[in-house]
Amino acid sequence: MTRFDRGKIKNDGLTVEAIFDLRTNLNANAVHAATYIQTLSEAEWTELRVEATRTGNTANPLFRCGDCRKAVYGRVSANGRRHFYHFKGDHSDCRWSGAVAESMRSIDAEKFHGQQEGERHKSLSRFVAEILSLDPASEKAGVFFRRYTKLEDGQYAYPDVFTSDWQGGPAAFEIQLATTHMPVIARRDAFYEKAGIRLMWIFGGSDDLDRRTFRDIYMRNDGQIFCVDGDVLRAARAAGEPRFRLYRLLPSSAANGFKPAWQNTIVGPAEISWGSSNSRPFIQPNYDRCLDQLVEADRSLSSLRDEFYAALTIADEGRAGAAWDKIATLVGGVNWNEVPSPRDTVRALGALASVRIGRLCIPTDIEITNLPHLVNTILLEPRERRIWTHAFELLCKSLGLRQLLERPSVRGKCDRNGSEAVGKIPIDRLTATTFDVLFPEGAFRRLSLDFSEHRAE
C-alpha cells in the first residue's frame, strides 16, 4: 500500500486523487495528482492531456488511476482547476469514479454533425471559403462546406471547409467557436494526420483567447492560432489572394521581464510555414528565437550572457554568480544564492551551454564532437546536477537535436532523472526569468500563464 491508502483520502466524487505516470517507469508508485499537475508548465500540461486522451483506450495508456488502475486523462474544470478524470466505462469499484465521463463519440457528434453551428459559425465558414477561392489552385479544385471525408478504417469527418489543393495538398479548415473537450480536438488532429490532410483551426477573435478550448490548440503550436474576420476578408479581396489573421504569444520587453503578450497581424500564405501535409501551420521565428533576438538586441543582457558563458568556461562560480545576479536585477528573477549547489550548477550549465553554442564552455578533456559523452558525464550523471535534465531536454527539442536526445545512453539517463523528479517543479522553471535570458531555447515550454494578464491588442 502507498500513502494513498483508502482510509486517508476522501472521495470528492469528481477527481482522481492519485495517478501512475507510465511514461518512464512502469513499476512506479502512485503520485499525488495535484502535486504532479502543479509541476507542469502550460504547454506540458496541454501536450500530456492530448497524449493521455489518444492513448487512453489502448493497451498502453499514459496515465492510470492510482486506485482502480484504469486509464485516466487530464481535464480542466469551469473554474480553471486542473485534474485527472476517468474515461467512459464502469468505474463503480473505484473510490474516485465520480460522474461517468462523456463518450468521445457523443461529444464529437455534437460538434461535427451541426448541433452547435450558429449564424456566426456559418458566417465564418463563408469567409474562409471565399478567402480560399482567391487561391487559383484551390478555386480550380473546388472549395466545399462540410464535405464527407472517410478513412479506410471507417472513421469519418465533416470538415467545415475543405479543398483538395491547398499549398500542394488537401486541407481542412475547422471553425472553432464553442467550448470543445480535449477528446474532440485530439480526435480531429489524429484523424487529419492519419488522412494526410493539413488542418488549420480557425477561431472567431481575441475575446476567446483565454478559453481552455483555444489554449489546447495554440499551446501546442508555439502560442499561435489563426482567425478570420471582416477586416481579413477585405484585406484578402484587396490583395486578390488569401489572408488570415495570426494571433501569437510573444515575449514582451526586458523591462517587463519578457512576460508573454498577445500580438496579432494579417498575413498571407507565403508568410506561413505549412510544413508537411499533416503539419500545423505557424509563423517563424518561433517564441524561443524571438526571445533570443530580444536578448541579442539588448546590449546589457547580451554582454552579461557572454560574461556568464565565459565564467562557465573556466568554472568560475563567483564570476558566473555576479553575471547571473545582474541579469536577475534587469529582468526580475531568482538570485544566484537561491540556486542549489553553485559548484555543480556551473558545471551542469557549462555542459548545457556547450550543447547550445557548439563549443566547449566547461574545463574538460572531452571533445565537443563527443556530446553524448559530455552530457552523460558532466550533466546527467552526477546526482547533484540531474535537476537540470529538464532544461537539457527542452534545449535539445528546441534546437532539433533529437539524435542526441534519443541516443540510448542519454535517453536512459533522462528517463531515470525524470522519474526521480516526479512531483517536483523543474529548476529551470523556478529560475525561468533569468534562466531564459541565458538559455532561451525551451522558454515557451516553460511558460506558466495567467491568461487574464495577456489580453490581445
C-alpha positions, 0 to 999 in steps of 0.5 A: 500500500502507498500513502494513498491508502483508502482510509486517508483520502476522501472521495470528492466524487469528481477527481482522481486523487492519485495517478501512475505516470507510465511514461518512464517507469512502469513499476512506479508508485502512485503520485499525488495528482495535484502535486504532479499537475502543479509541476507542469508548465502550460504547454506540458500540461496541454501536450500530456492531456492530448497524449493521455486522451489518444492513448487512453483506450489502448493497451498502453495508456499514459496515465492510470488511476492510482486506485482502480488502475484504469486509464485516466486523462487530464481535464480542466474544470469551469473554474480553471482547476486542473485534474485527472478524470476517468474515461467512459466505462464502469468505474463503480469499484473505484473510490474516485469514479465520480460522474461517468465521463462523456463518450468521445463519440457523443461529444464529437457528434455534437460538434461535427454533425451541426448541433452547435453551428450558429449564424456566426459559425456559418458566417465564418465558414463563408469567409474562409471559403471565399478567402480560399477561392482567391487561391487559383489552385484551390478555386480550380479544385473546388472549395466545399462546406462540410464535405464527407471525408472517410478513412479506410478504417471507417472513421469519418469527418465533416470538415467545415471547409475543405479543398483538395489543393491547398499549398500542394495538398488537401486541407481542412479548415475547422471553425472553432467557436464553442467550448470543445473537450480535449477528446474532440480536438485530439480526435480531429488532429489524429484523424487529419494526420492519419488522412494526410490532410493539413488542418488549420483551426480557425477561431472567431477573435481575441475575446476567446483567447483565454478559453481552455478550448483555444489554449489546447490548440495554440499551446501546442503550436508555439502560442499561435492560432489563426482567425478570420474576420471582416477586416481579413476578408477585405484585406484578402479581396484587396490583395486578390489572394488569401489572408488570415489573421495570426494571433501569437504569444510573444515575449514582451520587453526586458523591462517587463521581464519578457512576460508573454503578450498577445500580438496579432497581424494579417498575413498571407500564405507565403508568410506561413510555414505549412510544413508537411501535409499533416503539419500545423501551420505557424509563423517563424521565428518561433517564441524561443528565437524571438526571445533570443533576438530580444536578448541579442538586441539588448546590449546589457543582457547580451554582454552579461550572457557572454560574461556568464558563458565565459565564467562557465568556461573556466568554472568560475562560480563567483564570476558566473554568480555576479553575471547571473545576479545582474541579469536577475536585477534587469529582468526580475528573477531568482538570485544566484544564492537561491540556486542549489549547489553553485559548484555543480550548477556551473558545471551542469550549465557549462555542459548545457551551454556547450550543447547550445553554442557548439563549443566547449564552455566547461574545463574538460578533456572531452571533445565537443564532437563527443556530446553524448559523452559530455552530457552523460558525464558532466550533466546527467550523471552526477546526482547533484546536477540531474535537476537540470535534465529538464532544461537539457531536454527542452534545449535539445527539442528546441534546437532539433537535436533529437539524435542526441536526445534519443541516443540510448545512453542519454535517453536512459539517463533522462528517463531515470532523472525524470522519474526521480523528479516526479512531483517536483517543479523543474529548476529551470522553471523556478529560475525561468526569468533569468534562466531564459535570458541565458538559455532561451531555447525551451522558454515557451515550454516553460511558460506558466500563464495567467491568461487574464494578464495577456489580453490581445491588442 
